[in-house]
Amino acid sequence: MASALSDRLSRLVKTMRGQARITEANVQDMLREVRMALLEADVALPVVRDFIARVKDKALGQEVANSLNPGQALVGIVHKELSSTMGEGISDINLAAQPPAVILMAGLQGAGKTTTTAKLAKHLIERRKKKVLTVSADVYRPAAIEQLKTVTRQAGAEWFPSTGEQKPRDIALAALDYAKRHYFDVLLVDTAGRLGIDEALMAEIRELHAALNPVETLFVVDAMQGQDAVNTAKAFKDALPLTGVILTKLDGDSRGGAALSVRAITGAPIKFAGVSEKIDGLEVFDAERHAGRVLGMGDIVALVEEVQKGVDLGAAKQLADKVKSGGGFDLNDFLMQISQMKKMGGLSGLMDKLPSQLAGKAAGADMDRAERDVKRMEGIICAMTPLERRKPELIKASRKRRIAAGAGVHVQEVNRMLNQFEQMQGMMKKMKGGGLMKMMKRMGGMGGMGGGGFPGMPR
């Protein structure tokens, strides 16, 4: 949805350039483009109609500021209404209850409930400093119980054992009793899913809800479901008092209709979004920021958060002090820079959060190839001895052949990596002379490996 809607609106802004004001004619042009993009994104038809009506009502008679053209003003209205459709701002998770606060996870099989349960556990541990217990009430799939055990361990939470012979209600009550006796802050209950909605599932989850009286009942839905998500959402809304929605697989979604449809159908705010398969790949959902992403404005805030989360500030300061004091930038430092970038989701992860205009400059880059090249560089450095990493000038022909054999690459690849390192080393020397700002400006204009960036990027 993001690329389709931003492309259509970008074309519209260009065609409206030079027009002095918003008229009924250019509003109709915009609404046609928006309607087509939303329908292509598989947004539910009632939601599309309501959205278009609101945008039309806001747009007609809108005064255009001197600094904007009508196209830009209309995009601003669309952005505001997109944000409103998905829920204003951020809706935080509610833990205001006598511990343990019980959170019930509901949804269809295949929506990613089990993995999301562990991701939420990690979020609560790291961001809210809570002691978390998880339990699976999915007695129909023994593999789901084992899966929860595995991902809970990865999240750093504690897992309560259950078996397929037990009743879901008995499992949940036993876990609740254990959580109370061992002073847990939060109990996450993973429930059974089905391949389709059936009354037996709904009766079972209603019984669980009545027994546990959870503070949060979260509906986990696959963002790629589109229209199917609407039918599922209606059924769960009728069965349970949903307090929030978690969208999974938002990173792999080419249409994105669920993000707009589910909020409108359930009336429950979207609280989290699954943005990667990693255990920490769960983001607090911010409607305004997501609307910006959909319109190709990027998500600079998320990019900054990713940098803050992935960058080791202590190591960065140590490197800066080392360079400033005259210490050379060696291959260990270069390897650390590669590692920091990988922690931030790699090149493709960073590109996804850039505004479309900036990302478009790198549209000619083969991101898969760039990621492979970065991994190859890492492998080459790891095939070196500690002495060679500290003193790259020692690496002559015979050493290059040994390193290439150890990394499984050609000698030319080793030479290329060393050239890239030397370019980075040259820039670091400029930092010593106080030329940091000049270096940053130069890097901003380089656009690729040919000027000392990362491989595979456009030159």
C-alpha positions in Angstrom: 0.0 0.0 0.0 2.8 2.4 0.9 4.5 2.5 -2.5 1.1 2.5 -4.4 -0.4 5.4 -2.4 2.8 7.5 -2.3 3.4 7.0 -6.0 -0.1 8.1 -6.9 0.0 11.1 -4.7 3.5 12.1 -5.9 2.2 12.1 -9.5 -0.8 14.2 -8.4 1.3 16.8 -6.6 3.4 17.2 -9.8 0.3 17.6 -12.0 -1.2 20.2 -9.7 1.9 22.3 -9.5 1.1 25.8 -10.6 -2.6 25.7 -9.6 -3.4 28.4 -7.1 -6.1 26.8 -5.0 -8.0 23.7 -4.2 -11.0 23.2 -6.3 -13.7 20.5 -6.6 -12.1 19.3 -9.8 -8.6 18.7 -8.3 -10.1 17.2 -5.1 -12.0 14.7 -7.3 -8.7 13.8 -9.1 -7.0 13.2 -5.7 -9.9 11.2 -4.3 -9.9 8.9 -7.4 -6.2 8.2 -6.9 -6.6 7.6 -3.2 -9.6 5.4 -3.7 -7.8 3.2 -6.2 -4.7 2.9 -4.0 -6.8 1.9 -0.9 -8.9 -0.7 -2.9 -5.7 -2.2 -4.4 -4.4 -2.4 -0.8 -7.5 -4.6 0.0 -8.9 -2.1 2.5 -12.5 -2.9 3.4 -15.0 -1.1 1.2 -17.0 0.6 4.0 -13.7 1.9 5.4 -12.7 3.3 2.0 -16.1 5.1 1.6 -15.9 6.6 5.1 -12.3 7.7 4.5 -13.0 9.3 1.1 -16.0 11.2 2.5 -14.0 12.6 5.4 -11.1 13.7 3.1 -13.5 15.3 0.7 -15.3 17.2 3.5 -12.0 18.5 4.9 -10.5 19.4 1.5 -13.3 21.4 0.0 -12.9 25.0 1.0 -9.4 24.4 2.5 -7.2 27.5 2.4 -3.8 26.8 1.0 -0.8 28.3 2.9 1.6 30.4 0.9 4.4 27.9 1.3 2.3 25.0 -0.1 0.7 24.2 -3.5 -2.7 22.5 -3.6 -1.2 19.1 -4.1 0.9 19.3 -1.0 -2.0 20.6 1.1 -4.2 17.7 -0.1 -1.5 15.2 0.9 -1.4 16.8 4.3 -5.2 16.2 4.7 -4.8 12.6 3.5 -2.0 12.1 6.1 -4.1 13.5 8.9 -7.1 11.3 8.0 -5.0 8.2 7.6 -3.6 8.8 11.0 -7.1 9.3 12.4 -8.4 6.1 10.7 -5.6 4.0 12.4 -6.1 5.7 15.8 -4.7 8.9 17.1 -1.1 8.7 18.2 0.0 5.9 20.6 -2.2 3.7 22.7 -0.1 2.2 25.4 -0.7 -1.3 27.0 -2.7 -1.2 30.2 -1.0 -2.8 33.3 -3.0 -0.9 35.9 -4.1 -3.9 37.9 -3.2 -5.9 41.0 -0.2 -8.1 39.8 -0.1 -10.3 37.9 -1.8 -8.3 35.1 -3.2 -10.9 32.7 -3.0 -10.3 28.9 -5.0 -12.7 26.7 -3.7 -13.2 23.2 -6.5 -14.0 20.6 -6.4 -14.6 16.9 -6.5 -17.2 14.1 -3.9 -19.9 13.5 -1.1 -18.6 11.4 -1.4 -15.0 12.5 1.8 -15.3 14.6 0.2 -15.3 18.1 2.9 -17.5 19.7 5.9 -15.6 18.4 4.1 -12.3 19.1 3.5 -13.4 22.7 7.2 -13.9 23.2 8.0 -10.5 21.5 5.5 -8.8 23.8 7.2 -10.5 26.8 10.6 -9.1 25.7 9.1 -5.7 25.2 7.6 -5.7 28.7 10.8 -6.9 30.2 13.1 -4.4 28.5 10.8 -1.3 28.2 8.6 -1.7 31.2 11.0 -3.6 33.5 8.4 -6.3 34.3 8.7 -9.9 35.5 6.8 -11.9 32.8 5.4 -15.4 32.8 4.0 -17.0 29.6 1.7 -20.0 29.2 0.1 -21.8 26.2 -3.5 -22.8 26.4 -3.3 -24.3 22.9 -4.0 -27.9 23.8 -4.7 -28.9 20.1 -1.1 -28.3 18.9 1.6 -29.7 21.1 4.1 -28.0 18.8 2.7 -24.7 19.8 3.4 -25.4 23.4 7.0 -26.3 22.6 7.3 -23.3 20.3 6.2 -20.9 23.1 8.7 -22.6 25.5 11.6 -21.9 23.0 10.7 -18.3 22.1 10.0 -17.4 25.7 13.5 -18.5 26.6 14.8 -16.3 23.8 12.8 -13.4 25.2 14.2 -13.8 28.7 10.8 -14.5 30.3 9.7 -17.6 32.2 7.5 -20.3 30.7 4.7 -22.2 32.5 4.4 -25.8 31.4 1.2 -27.3 29.9 0.2 -30.4 28.1 -2.4 -31.4 25.5 -4.3 -33.6 28.0 -5.3 -30.6 30.1 -8.2 -28.3 29.7 -7.4 -24.7 28.6 -9.3 -23.2 31.6 -7.4 -25.4 34.0 -4.0 -24.5 32.4 -4.7 -20.8 32.6 -5.9 -20.9 36.3 -2.9 -23.0 37.3 -0.6 -20.4 35.6 -2.4 -17.5 37.2 -2.0 -19.2 40.7 1.8 -19.8 40.0 2.2 -16.2 38.8 0.6 -14.9 42.0 2.7 -17.1 44.3 6.0 -16.2 42.5 5.3 -12.4 42.3 5.1 -12.0 38.5 4.0 -8.7 37.2 2.5 -10.0 34.0 0.9 -13.3 32.8 0.7 -13.7 29.0 -1.8 -16.3 27.9 -1.4 -17.7 24.3 -4.7 -19.2 23.1 -5.5 -21.8 20.5 -6.1 -20.6 16.9 -8.0 -22.3 14.1 -7.7 -22.3 10.3 -11.1 -20.6 10.2 -13.5 -19.0 12.7 -15.7 -21.6 14.5 -18.1 -21.4 17.5 -16.1 -23.9 19.5 -13.0 -21.6 19.4 -15.1 -18.6 20.4 -16.8 -20.5 23.3 -13.5 -21.6 24.6 -11.9 -18.2 24.5 -15.0 -16.6 26.1 -14.6 -19.1 28.9 -10.9 -18.3 29.3 -11.7 -14.6 29.4 -14.4 -15.1 32.1 -12.0 -17.1 34.2 -9.0 -14.8 33.9 -10.6 -11.4 33.7 -7.7 -10.0 31.8 -6.7 -6.3 31.8 -5.9 -6.6 28.1 -7.4 -8.8 25.4 -5.3 -8.3 22.3 -6.4 -9.4 18.8 -3.4 -10.6 16.8 -4.0 -10.3 13.1 -1.8 -10.9 10.0 -1.4 -7.5 8.2 -1.4 -9.4 4.9 -4.9 -10.7 5.3 -6.6 -7.7 3.8 -10.4 -8.3 3.5 -10.1 -11.6 5.4 -8.9 -9.6 8.4 -12.2 -7.7 8.5 -14.3 -10.9 8.8 -12.0 -12.2 11.5 -12.1 -8.9 13.4 -15.9 -8.8 13.3 -16.1 -12.3 14.8 -13.6 -11.7 17.6 -15.2 -8.3 18.4 -18.6 -10.0 18.8 -17.1 -12.7 21.0 -14.7 -10.7 23.2 -14.3 -7.2 24.6 -11.1 -6.5 22.6 -8.9 -3.8 24.1 -6.2 -3.7 21.4 -4.8 -5.0 18.2 -1.4 -6.3 17.3 -0.6 -6.3 13.5 2.0 -9.0 12.5 4.1 -9.2 9.4 3.8 -5.5 8.7 7.4 -5.6 7.2 6.3 -8.1 4.5 3.1 -6.5 3.6 2.7 -5.2 0.1 -0.9 -4.1 0.5 -1.4 -3.1 4.1 -5.2 -2.9 4.1 -5.5 -4.6 7.5 -3.9 -1.6 9.3 -6.7 0.7 8.1 -9.6 -1.8 8.2 -9.1 -3.5 11.6 -9.1 -0.3 13.7 -12.3 0.9 12.1 -14.1 -2.5 12.4 -13.1 -3.4 16.0 -13.0 0.0 17.5 -9.9 -1.2 19.4 -6.6 0.7 19.0 -3.6 -0.8 17.2 -1.1 -1.1 20.0 1.8 -2.9 18.4 3.2 -3.9 15.0 5.4 -6.8 14.2 8.2 -5.4 11.9 10.6 -8.3 11.6 11.0 -12.0 12.5 13.5 -11.2 15.2 12.4 -11.6 18.9 12.8 -7.8 19.3 10.9 -7.1 16.1 7.9 -5.5 17.8 7.2 -1.8 17.7 4.8 0.3 19.6 2.3 1.4 16.9 2.2 5.1 16.3 -0.6 6.0 13.8 0.9 9.3 12.8 4.3 7.8 12.0 2.8 4.8 10.2 0.6 7.2 8.1 3.9 9.0 7.2 5.4 5.7 6.1 2.4 4.9 3.9 2.7 8.3 2.2 6.4 7.8 1.5 7.5 10.3 4.2 9.6 7.7 5.9 9.9 7.2 9.6 12.9 9.2 10.7 11.9 8.8 14.4 12.0 5.0 14.0 15.4 5.3 12.3 16.8 7.3 15.2 15.4 4.8 17.7 17.0 2.0 15.7 20.3 3.7 15.8 20.1 4.4 19.5 19.1 0.8 20.1 21.8 -0.7 17.9 24.8 1.5 18.4 27.1 0.8 21.3 27.7 4.4 22.4 30.6 3.4 24.6 32.4 1.7 21.7 31.7 4.7 19.5 33.2 7.1 22.0 36.2 4.9 22.5 36.8 4.9 18.7 36.4 8.7 18.5 38.9 9.2 21.4 41.3 6.8 19.7 41.2 8.6 16.4 41.4 12.0 18.1 44.5 11.0 20.1 46.3 9.9 16.9 45.6 6.2 17.2 45.1 4.6 13.8 41.7 3.3 12.5 42.4 -0.4 12.0 40.4 -3.4 10.6 39.1 -4.2 14.1 37.4 -0.8 14.1 36.1 -1.4 10.5 34.6 -4.7 11.6 32.9 -3.0 14.5 31.3 -0.4 12.1 29.9 -3.3 10.0 28.6 -5.0 13.2 26.9 -1.8 14.3 25.1 -1.5 11.0 23.9 -5.1 11.1 22.4 -4.4 14.6 20.4 -1.6 13.1 18.7 -4.0 10.6 21.3 -3.8 7.8 21.1 -1.6 4.7 17.6 -2.7 3.7 16.3 -2.1 7.3 17.6 1.4 7.3 16.4 2.2 3.7 12.8 1.2 4.7 12.7 4.0 7.2 13.9 6.7 4.8 11.5 9.1 3.1 10.8 7.9 -0.5 12.7 10.8 -2.1 15.9 9.8 -0.3 15.2 6.1 -0.7 14.6 6.7 -4.4 18.2 7.9 -4.8 19.3 4.4 -3.9 16.6 2.8 -6.0 19.2 1.6 -8.5 21.0 -0.3 -5.7 20.7 -4.0 -5.4 20.1 -4.3 -1.7 20.4 -8.1 -1.6 23.8 -7.8 -3.3 24.8 -5.0 -0.9 24.0 -7.2 2.1 25.9 -10.1 0.6 28.9 -7.8 0.0 28.9 -6.6 3.6 28.8 -10.2 4.9 31.7 -11.1 2.5 33.7 -8.1 3.9 33.0 -9.4 7.5 34.1 -12.9 6.5 37.4 -11.6 5.0 38.3 -9.7 8.1 37.4 -12.6 10.3 39.9 -14.8 8.3 42.8 -12.5 9.3 45.1 -12.9 12.3 44.8 -10.4 15.2 48.1 -8.9 14.1 46.9 -8.4 10.5 43.7 -6.6 11.7 45.8 -4.3 13.9 48.4 -3.7 11.1 46.8 -4.0 7.7 50.0 -2.8 6.0 51.5 -6.2 6.7 49.0 -7.8 4.3 51.0 -8.6 1.1 50.4 -11.1 -1.7 51.0 -14.4 0.2 48.9 -13.2 3.2 46.1 -12.1 0.8 46.1 -15.6 -0.8 45.8 -17.2 2.7 43.0 -14.8 3.8 41.1 -15.4 0.5 41.3 -19.2 1.0 40.1 -18.9 4.6 37.2 -16.7 3.7 36.3 -18.7 0.6 36.7 -15.7 -1.8 39.0 -14.6 -4.6 42.1 -12.5 -3.9 40.4 -9.7 -5.9 37.7 -9.5 -3.2 40.4 -9.1 -0.5 42.0 -6.3 -2.5 38.6 -4.6 -2.9 37.8 -4.8 0.8 41.2 -3.4 1.7 40.7 -0.5 -0.8 37.3 0.3 0.9 39.0 0.1 4.3 41.7 2.6 3.2 39.1 5.0 2.0 37.3 4.8 5.4 40.7 5.2 7.1 41.4 8.3 5.1 38.1 9.9 6.2 38.9 9.0 9.9 42.3 10.8 9.6 40.3 14.0 8.6 38.4 13.7 11.9 41.7 14.0 13.8 42.2 17.5 12.2 38.7 18.6 13.2 37.2 18.0 9.8 34.3 16.0 11.1 31.6 18.2 9.6 33.4 18.3 6.2 33.6 14.5 6.3 29.9 14.2 7.1 29.0 16.5 4.2 31.2 14.5 1.9 29.6 11.2 3.0 26.2 12.7 2.5 27.0 13.5 -1.1 28.8 10.3 -1.9 25.9 7.9 -2.4 28.0 4.8 -2.6 30.9 2.5 -2.3 32.9 4.2 -5.0 33.4 7.1 -2.5 34.0 5.0 0.6 30.5 3.8 1.5 29.1 0.3 1.5 29.1 -2.1 -1.5 26.2 -2.4 -3.8 24.9 1.1 -3.3 24.6 3.4 -6.4 27.5 5.6 -7.3 
